[in-house]
């Protein structure tokens, strides 16, 4: 097994991997004397009526290491077997935008035919698709382009859209329309609107805020209302969803008077293991009084505990989802439309990757089954182990008895080996060995320069690390 050196590209390209994006993720380990996963999926796909969340959506964040369609064809049946009945797909720059929006496409964006195949596979597995288009904050993949930089709220920062310009609304409207063209009949469209940082700090906003009765809350609600109105006028059978963080602190009377509650359904999100159940119940009560007819919840199964996290802390995510069950129990049964289990690939467009999708599958399995059955008892643990092909699933740490036989389990095994074993060995050698620090520094490695004599001192340690971890190191003669 080779030691992977992953090159993250940022800057104007903004995303991608030099190596991991080429992995198919469609291969899986073969374990003797184990029944095929497809057979298990078929037998165990019944849905439980005990969950307070009638919709259980798995979030596919495609802005980092987007899976190939062949991998999705293998993992969708597992999603269904674990209790999911929907997908929230956040394409960002992997969507095949056309025309004047073509510059938004990444080099490895999906083709229109691939999008249609993803939707076909989702339907085949009983997974309703909700597309997500960012329309206010987290607009880096759009506003990083020089041709669109004039639409930034603050000229220096590409994250937030200027809500004062008519061109801004025309831009997000065109993005929405192209996405909806490939998602005909979608019952919901998520329009983002979370973490709209630096809103009100642009020059146009500063002037606008000097006028009497104008506030940042009013500015935020105005843009939400405009985007949602576009969705409902052009796609009347589709209801917009929004992340709720920008709404939480707005007074009840302002929310009610804005008209926004009649146009969108908020998604309350909190990924903490110590989620405040009472406070969340109060927020839900407030939203109900404001006139929002339906609400959603959002937990996390990965991508929420550190921007460079390699392995998800399953116990953290299990506790988070259990807290959401308690929140749901505090309100009438029909208050929450469903829950979205988020699985972030990056914290934003310019950050490094956090946990890859295959690495997060055991955490997703634990969280989905717990939401479906109301807890994680021993019989649920056994069910998860059977579905994943893991003989003994570890919840409190990062190690389990074998990586499993689910699609992508070989990626989990590799990442576990690198993160738990090889990284510490390499770090120790790079930081403390006198020959490495003196003759194989970042300067030397960058220029590919090393004294041949020093290889004789450094290579034995590198080979020892290889022997301990089972990974081929950069000094191996085989490389």
C-alpha positions in Angstrom: 0.0 0.0 0.0 1.5 3.3 -1.0 1.8 6.4 1.1 -0.4 9.0 -0.6 0.9 12.5 -1.0 -2.2 14.6 -1.7 -1.8 18.0 -3.4 -4.7 20.3 -2.6 -5.2 23.0 -5.2 -6.6 26.3 -4.1 -6.3 29.9 -5.4 -8.1 30.6 -8.7 -8.9 26.9 -9.3 -10.1 26.6 -5.8 -10.7 22.9 -5.5 -9.6 19.4 -6.5 -7.1 16.7 -5.8 -4.1 15.6 -7.8 -4.6 12.0 -6.7 -7.7 11.2 -4.7 -10.1 12.7 -7.3 -8.8 9.9 -9.7 -9.9 7.1 -7.3 -13.1 5.4 -8.5 -14.2 4.4 -5.0 -16.1 1.7 -6.8 -13.9 -1.2 -5.6 -14.4 -2.7 -2.2 -12.5 -5.3 -0.2 -13.6 -8.8 -0.7 -14.0 -10.8 2.5 -14.5 -14.6 2.3 -17.6 -16.2 3.7 -19.6 -13.0 3.7 -22.9 -12.5 1.8 -23.0 -9.8 -0.8 -24.0 -6.4 0.3 -26.7 -6.1 -2.3 -28.5 -9.1 -0.8 -28.3 -7.7 2.7 -29.6 -4.3 1.4 -32.6 -5.9 -0.2 -33.5 -7.9 2.9 -33.0 -5.0 5.3 -34.5 -2.0 3.5 -37.7 -1.8 5.5 -38.4 1.6 7.1 -39.3 2.0 10.8 -42.3 4.0 11.9 -40.7 5.0 15.2 -38.7 7.9 13.9 -40.1 11.4 14.3 -38.4 12.4 11.1 -40.4 11.2 8.1 -37.7 12.6 5.7 -34.1 11.6 6.4 -31.8 13.2 3.9 -28.1 12.4 3.5 -26.1 15.5 2.5 -23.7 15.0 -0.4 -21.2 17.9 -0.4 -19.6 17.7 -3.8 -17.3 20.7 -3.5 -14.4 18.4 -2.6 -13.4 14.9 -3.9 -16.7 14.4 -5.7 -17.4 10.6 -6.1 -17.7 9.0 -9.4 -21.2 8.0 -10.5 -20.1 4.4 -10.4 -19.4 4.8 -6.6 -22.8 6.4 -6.0 -24.4 3.4 -7.8 -23.0 1.2 -5.1 -23.5 3.4 -2.0 -27.1 4.5 -2.7 -28.5 1.1 -1.9 -26.7 1.2 1.4 -28.1 4.6 2.2 -31.6 3.2 1.7 -30.9 0.1 3.7 -29.6 2.3 6.6 -32.8 4.3 6.7 -32.3 7.3 4.3 -35.1 8.3 2.0 -33.6 11.4 0.4 -30.5 13.2 -0.6 -29.5 16.9 -0.3 -27.0 17.4 -3.1 -24.8 20.4 -2.9 -23.1 20.6 -6.3 -21.3 23.9 -6.1 -18.8 24.0 -9.0 -19.4 20.3 -10.0 -22.7 21.3 -11.7 -22.5 21.5 -15.5 -23.4 25.2 -15.8 -23.8 26.4 -19.4 -23.7 29.7 -21.3 -22.5 32.7 -19.4 -22.3 30.6 -16.2 -19.9 28.1 -17.8 -17.0 29.7 -16.0 -18.4 28.3 -12.7 -17.7 24.7 -13.7 -14.8 22.9 -12.3 -12.7 20.8 -14.7 -14.1 17.6 -13.2 -17.7 18.8 -13.1 -20.4 16.2 -13.7 -21.9 16.2 -17.2 -25.6 16.6 -17.8 -25.9 12.9 -18.5 -24.1 12.1 -15.3 -26.5 14.3 -13.3 -29.4 12.5 -14.9 -27.9 9.1 -14.1 -27.4 10.2 -10.4 -31.1 11.2 -10.3 -32.1 7.9 -11.9 -30.0 5.9 -9.4 -31.5 7.9 -6.5 -35.1 7.2 -7.7 -34.2 3.5 -8.2 -33.2 3.4 -4.5 -36.2 5.4 -3.2 -34.1 8.5 -2.4 -35.8 11.9 -3.1 -33.3 14.5 -4.3 -33.2 18.0 -3.0 -30.6 20.2 -4.9 -28.8 23.0 -3.1 -27.7 26.2 -4.7 -25.9 28.8 -2.6 -27.4 32.2 -3.3 -26.0 34.6 -0.6 -23.2 33.4 1.6 -20.6 30.8 0.7 -20.4 32.2 -2.8 -16.6 31.7 -3.2 -16.9 29.4 -6.2 -18.7 32.2 -8.0 -17.2 35.4 -6.7 -13.6 34.2 -7.0 -13.8 34.8 -10.7 -12.6 38.2 -11.9 -15.6 38.6 -14.2 -18.0 38.4 -11.2 -15.8 40.0 -8.5 -17.8 43.3 -8.8 -20.8 41.5 -7.2 -19.0 41.0 -3.9 -20.5 42.6 -0.8 -17.0 43.5 0.3 -14.5 43.9 -2.6 -11.8 42.0 -0.9 -13.8 38.9 0.2 -15.4 36.5 -2.3 -17.8 34.8 0.2 -20.9 37.1 0.2 -23.0 38.4 -2.6 -23.9 42.1 -2.8 -27.7 42.1 -2.3 -28.1 45.7 -3.7 -27.3 45.0 -7.3 -29.9 43.7 -9.7 -27.2 41.7 -11.4 -26.7 39.7 -8.2 -30.3 38.5 -8.2 -30.1 37.8 -12.0 -27.0 35.7 -11.4 -28.4 33.5 -8.7 -31.7 33.3 -10.6 -29.9 31.9 -13.6 -28.0 29.5 -11.5 -31.2 28.2 -9.9 -33.0 27.9 -13.3 -30.1 25.8 -14.8 -30.1 23.5 -11.7 -33.9 23.1 -11.8 -33.8 22.3 -15.5 -31.9 19.1 -14.6 -34.1 18.5 -11.5 -37.7 18.7 -12.9 -40.3 17.9 -10.4 -38.1 18.6 -7.3 -40.4 19.3 -4.4 -37.7 21.3 -2.5 -34.7 23.5 -3.5 -32.3 24.5 -0.8 -31.1 28.1 -1.5 -28.4 28.2 1.3 -28.3 31.7 2.8 -26.2 30.6 5.8 -23.1 32.3 7.3 -23.5 35.5 5.3 -20.4 37.0 6.7 -19.6 40.7 6.3 -23.2 41.5 5.3 -23.7 45.3 5.7 -20.0 46.1 5.5 -19.9 46.9 1.7 -20.0 50.5 0.6 -23.6 50.2 -0.8 -24.8 48.5 2.4 -23.2 51.2 4.6 -25.0 53.9 2.7 -28.3 51.9 2.8 -28.0 51.3 6.5 -27.7 55.1 7.2 -31.3 55.5 6.2 -33.8 55.4 9.0 -35.3 52.0 9.9 -32.9 50.1 7.7 -31.1 47.2 9.5 -28.9 44.2 8.6 -31.8 41.9 9.4 -34.0 43.8 7.0 -31.3 43.6 4.3 -30.9 39.8 4.8 -34.6 39.2 4.7 -35.0 41.3 1.6 -32.6 39.2 -0.3 -34.0 35.9 1.0 -37.5 37.1 -0.1 -36.3 38.0 -3.5 -34.5 34.7 -4.2 -37.4 32.6 -2.8 -39.9 34.6 -4.8 -37.9 33.8 -8.0 -38.0 30.1 -7.1 -41.8 30.2 -6.5 -42.6 32.2 -9.6 -40.5 30.2 -12.0 -40.9 26.8 -10.3 -44.2 27.0 -8.5 -44.2 23.4 -7.4 -40.9 23.7 -5.6 -40.5 25.0 -2.0 -37.3 26.8 -1.1 -35.4 25.7 2.0 -32.9 28.0 3.9 -30.3 27.4 6.6 -31.7 29.1 9.7 -28.6 30.8 11.3 -29.3 34.2 9.8 -32.9 34.1 11.1 -32.3 33.0 14.7 -31.6 36.4 16.2 -34.1 38.4 14.2 -37.0 39.5 16.4 -40.3 37.7 16.0 -42.2 40.7 14.8 -39.7 41.5 12.1 -39.7 38.0 10.8 -43.5 37.9 10.7 -43.7 41.2 8.9 -41.1 40.3 6.3 -43.2 37.9 4.4 -40.3 35.4 4.4 -42.2 32.8 6.6 -44.7 32.2 3.8 -41.9 31.7 1.2 -39.4 29.3 2.7 -39.0 26.4 5.2 -36.0 26.9 7.6 -33.5 24.2 8.3 -32.4 24.5 12.0 -28.8 23.2 12.1 -26.6 22.4 15.0 -23.7 19.9 14.9 -22.7 19.9 18.5 -22.6 16.9 20.8 -23.9 19.1 23.6 -26.7 20.7 21.6 -29.0 22.7 23.9 -32.3 20.9 23.5 -34.4 23.5 25.4 -33.0 26.5 23.3 -33.7 24.6 20.1 -37.3 23.9 21.2 -37.7 27.6 21.9 -36.4 28.6 18.5 -38.8 26.2 16.9 -41.7 27.7 18.9 -40.6 31.2 17.7 -40.5 30.1 14.1 -44.0 28.6 14.5 -45.4 31.9 15.8 -43.8 33.8 13.0 -45.8 31.8 10.4 -43.3 29.2 9.1 -45.6 26.3 8.2 -42.9 23.6 8.4 -39.4 23.3 9.8 -36.4 21.0 9.2 -33.5 19.9 11.4 -29.9 19.3 10.4 -27.3 17.2 12.2 -23.9 16.0 11.0 -22.3 12.6 10.4 -18.9 14.0 9.4 -17.2 17.3 8.4 -18.2 19.2 11.5 -15.4 18.7 14.1 -12.3 20.3 12.4 -11.4 21.6 8.9 -8.6 19.0 8.5 -10.3 16.1 10.3 -9.4 12.8 8.7 -11.6 10.3 10.7 -15.0 11.2 12.1 -15.5 10.9 15.9 -18.6 8.6 15.7 -19.5 9.1 19.4 -19.7 12.9 18.9 -22.0 12.6 15.9 -24.2 9.9 17.6 -24.7 12.2 20.5 -25.6 15.1 18.2 -28.3 13.1 16.5 -29.6 11.7 19.8 -30.0 15.3 20.9 -32.0 16.1 17.8 -34.4 13.3 18.7 -34.9 15.0 22.0 -35.6 18.3 20.3 -38.2 16.6 18.1 -39.9 15.1 21.1 -40.4 18.6 22.6 -42.7 19.7 19.7 -45.9 18.4 18.0 -45.3 15.4 15.8 -45.9 17.3 12.5 -43.6 20.3 13.3 -40.5 18.9 11.7 -40.7 17.8 8.1 -37.4 15.9 8.3 -33.7 15.9 9.2 -30.7 16.4 7.0 -27.6 14.5 8.0 -24.8 16.8 6.8 -21.5 15.4 5.6 -19.2 18.3 4.8 -16.2 17.7 2.5 -14.7 21.2 3.0 -15.5 24.0 5.4 -15.6 26.3 2.4 -14.4 26.4 -1.1 -10.8 27.3 -0.3 -10.2 25.0 2.7 -8.5 21.6 2.6 -10.6 18.4 2.6 -12.0 17.0 5.8 -13.4 13.5 6.1 -14.0 11.8 2.7 -17.4 10.3 2.1 -16.3 6.6 2.3 -14.5 7.3 5.5 -17.7 8.7 7.0 -20.0 5.7 6.1 -19.7 4.0 9.5 -20.7 7.2 11.3 -23.6 7.8 8.9 -24.8 4.2 9.5 -24.8 4.7 13.2 -26.5 8.0 13.0 -29.2 7.0 10.5 -30.1 3.8 12.3 -30.3 5.6 15.6 -32.6 8.2 14.2 -34.7 5.5 12.6 -35.1 3.4 15.7 -34.8 6.0 18.5 -31.5 5.0 19.9 -28.4 2.9 19.5 -29.1 -0.3 21.4 -27.1 -3.5 21.0 -29.5 -4.9 18.4 -29.0 -1.7 16.3 -25.3 -2.0 16.7 -25.5 -5.6 15.4 -27.6 -4.5 12.5 -25.1 -1.8 11.5 -22.2 -4.2 11.8 -24.0 -6.7 9.5 -24.8 -4.0 6.9 -21.2 -2.7 6.9 -19.5 -6.1 7.1 -17.7 -5.0 10.3 -17.3 -7.7 13.0 -16.8 -5.2 15.8 -17.7 -1.5 15.4 -15.9 1.0 17.6 -17.9 4.0 18.6 -15.7 5.8 21.1 -12.4 5.7 19.1 -11.2 5.5 15.5 -10.4 1.8 15.3 -12.6 -1.1 14.5 -12.0 -4.8 13.9 -11.5 -4.5 10.2 -12.6 -1.7 7.9 -15.6 -3.6 6.7 -16.9 -4.7 3.3 -19.1 -1.8 2.3 -18.4 0.2 -0.9 -15.3 2.4 -0.2 -14.2 0.4 2.9 -10.7 0.1 1.4 -10.5 4.0 1.4 -11.4 3.9 5.1 -8.7 1.4 5.8 -6.1 3.4 4.0 -7.0 6.7 5.7 -7.1 5.0 9.1 -3.6 3.7 8.5 -2.2 7.0 7.4 -3.9 9.1 10.0 -3.4 6.9 13.1 0.0 5.4 12.3 2.0 6.8 9.3 1.4 10.5 10.0 2.9 10.4 13.5 5.9 8.4 12.4 6.6 10.7 9.5 6.1 13.8 11.6 8.4 12.5 14.2 11.1 11.8 11.7 10.7 15.1 9.8 10.8 17.2 13.0 13.3 15.5 15.2 15.9 13.6 13.2 19.0 15.7 12.8 19.8 14.3 9.3 16.3 15.1 8.1 16.1 18.6 9.6 19.6 19.3 8.4 19.7 17.8 4.9 16.1 17.0 4.0 14.3 20.2 5.0 11.3 21.7 3.2 13.8 23.7 1.2 15.6 20.6 0.1 12.4 18.7 -0.7 10.9 21.6 -2.6 14.0 21.7 -4.8 14.5 17.9 -4.8 18.1 18.2 -3.5 19.8 15.9 -1.1 23.3 14.8 -0.4 23.6 11.2 -1.4 25.5 10.3 1.7 22.6 11.5 3.9 20.2 9.1 2.2 22.2 6.3 4.0 21.3 7.9 7.3 17.7 8.7 6.6 16.5 5.7 4.6 16.8 3.1 7.5 14.4 5.1 9.6 12.0 5.6 6.8 12.0 1.9 6.1 11.3 1.1 9.7 8.2 3.4 9.5 7.2 1.5 6.4 7.6 -1.8 8.2 5.5 -0.7 11.2 2.7 0.8 9.1 2.7 -1.4 6.1 3.1 1.7 3.9 5.7 2.4 1.3 7.7 5.5 2.3 9.3 8.1 0.1 12.7 6.6 0.5 11.7 3.1 -0.5 13.9 1.7 -3.4 10.7 0.6 -5.1 9.6 4.2 -5.7 
